[in-house]
Amino acid sequence: MPPRKYALILNVQINALLPKHLLMQPFNTFKGRHGQIALYFNEKGRLLLAQPSGYISPQLLRKELNFLQQFAAQQTRPWKYMVDLTEVRFAHPFNPFLLRRFKRLHQLHSFTAYAPSRLLRFAIKMTA
């Protein structure tokens, strides 16, 4: 796992690294007791980026999933979902079962996750 300092630099400079047609705009934030999920969206690239941090509880994941279901219902073209898990400290063991609902989102073209932690990679593989 990269040092926390590197992860913070990565999050701050993500727009600097992306091509101009993929610049991300803040979209929504969901806050839980010990963690949060920040969403960024790019209209041209039809790309939604999630950056969770801290502890991701099932309640927090349900909030995001409910929002994404409403968002997906409004989409007329395919869109992509990316998640950067570098700042997740712990995820609830029940979360992989909730993540299976992502497959049923309307017009979702692809789901990509960057997970430096072996435990998180294993949890993602369980949802496939």
C-alpha positions as CSV (number, residue, x, y, z in Angstrom):
1,M,0.0,0.0,0.0
2,P,1.4,3.4,-0.9
3,P,2.2,5.8,2.0
4,R,-0.7,8.0,3.0
5,K,1.1,11.1,1.8
6,Y,1.3,9.7,-1.7
7,A,-2.4,8.8,-1.7
8,L,-3.3,12.4,-0.6
9,I,-1.1,13.8,-3.4
10,L,-2.7,11.4,-5.9
11,N,-6.2,12.6,-4.8
12,V,-5.3,16.3,-5.0
13,Q,-3.6,16.0,-8.4
14,I,-6.0,13.6,-10.1
15,N,-7.3,16.3,-12.5
16,A,-3.7,17.4,-13.3
17,L,-3.0,13.8,-14.6
18,L,-6.2,13.4,-16.6
19,P,-6.6,14.6,-20.2
20,K,-8.7,17.8,-20.4
21,H,-11.7,16.0,-21.8
22,L,-11.8,13.9,-18.6
23,L,-11.5,16.5,-15.9
24,M,-13.6,15.5,-12.9
25,Q,-16.1,17.8,-11.2
26,P,-17.3,17.2,-7.5
27,F,-20.6,15.5,-7.7
28,N,-21.8,14.3,-4.3
29,T,-20.4,13.3,-0.9
30,F,-21.8,10.7,1.5
31,K,-20.6,10.9,5.1
32,G,-20.7,8.1,7.7
33,R,-19.6,8.0,11.3
34,H,-16.0,7.0,10.5
35,G,-15.7,7.3,6.8
36,Q,-17.0,9.0,3.6
37,I,-17.4,8.5,-0.1
38,A,-16.8,11.4,-2.4
39,L,-18.1,11.2,-6.0
40,Y,-16.8,13.1,-9.0
41,F,-18.3,13.1,-12.5
42,N,-17.2,14.0,-16.0
43,E,-20.1,14.6,-18.4
44,K,-18.0,14.2,-21.6
45,G,-16.4,11.0,-20.7
46,R,-19.5,9.7,-18.9
47,L,-17.2,8.7,-16.0
48,L,-18.2,8.6,-12.4
49,L,-15.2,8.4,-9.9
50,A,-15.7,7.3,-6.3
51,Q,-13.1,8.0,-3.6
52,P,-14.0,6.3,-0.3
53,S,-12.0,6.9,2.8
54,G,-11.9,5.6,6.3
55,Y,-14.4,2.9,7.4
56,I,-16.9,1.9,4.8
57,S,-20.0,0.6,6.6
58,P,-23.0,-1.1,4.9
59,Q,-25.1,1.9,5.7
60,L,-22.7,4.3,3.9
61,L,-22.5,1.9,1.0
62,R,-26.4,1.7,0.9
63,K,-26.5,5.5,0.8
64,E,-24.2,5.6,-2.2
65,L,-26.0,2.7,-3.9
66,N,-29.4,4.4,-3.5
67,F,-28.0,7.6,-5.0
68,L,-26.4,5.6,-7.9
69,Q,-29.7,3.9,-8.6
70,Q,-31.4,7.3,-9.0
71,F,-28.5,8.5,-11.1
72,A,-28.5,5.5,-13.3
73,A,-32.3,5.7,-13.9
74,Q,-31.7,9.2,-15.4
75,Q,-29.0,8.1,-17.8
76,T,-29.7,7.7,-21.5
77,R,-26.2,6.7,-22.6
78,P,-23.7,4.2,-21.1
79,W,-21.5,5.4,-18.3
80,K,-18.5,4.1,-16.4
81,Y,-17.9,3.8,-12.7
82,M,-14.4,3.8,-11.2
83,V,-13.4,3.6,-7.5
84,D,-10.1,4.4,-5.9
85,L,-9.8,2.4,-2.7
86,T,-6.3,3.7,-1.6
87,E,-7.7,5.5,1.5
88,V,-10.1,2.8,2.7
89,R,-8.9,1.6,6.2
90,F,-11.5,-1.0,6.7
91,A,-14.6,-2.3,4.9
92,H,-17.4,-4.2,6.5
93,P,-17.4,-8.0,5.6
94,F,-21.0,-7.6,4.4
95,N,-20.1,-5.0,1.8
96,P,-19.3,-7.5,-1.1
97,F,-22.9,-8.7,-1.0
98,L,-24.1,-5.1,-1.4
99,L,-21.6,-4.5,-4.2
100,R,-23.3,-7.2,-6.3
101,R,-26.1,-4.7,-6.8
102,F,-23.8,-2.5,-8.9
103,K,-24.1,-5.0,-11.8
104,R,-27.8,-4.2,-12.1
105,L,-27.4,-0.4,-12.5
106,H,-29.1,1.0,-15.6
107,Q,-26.7,1.8,-18.5
108,L,-23.5,0.9,-16.5
109,H,-20.9,0.1,-19.1
110,S,-18.0,-0.9,-16.8
111,F,-16.9,-1.0,-13.2
112,T,-13.2,-0.5,-12.4
113,A,-11.6,-0.6,-8.9
114,Y,-8.1,0.3,-7.9
115,A,-7.4,-1.6,-4.7
116,P,-3.8,-1.7,-3.3
117,S,-5.0,-3.9,-0.3
118,R,-5.1,-7.7,-0.8
119,L,-8.1,-7.9,1.4
120,L,-10.0,-5.4,-0.6
121,R,-9.0,-7.1,-3.9
122,F,-10.3,-10.4,-2.5
123,A,-13.6,-8.7,-1.5
124,I,-14.0,-7.3,-5.0
125,K,-13.3,-10.7,-6.6
126,M,-16.1,-12.1,-4.5
127,T,-18.6,-9.7,-6.2
128,A,-17.6,-10.8,-9.7
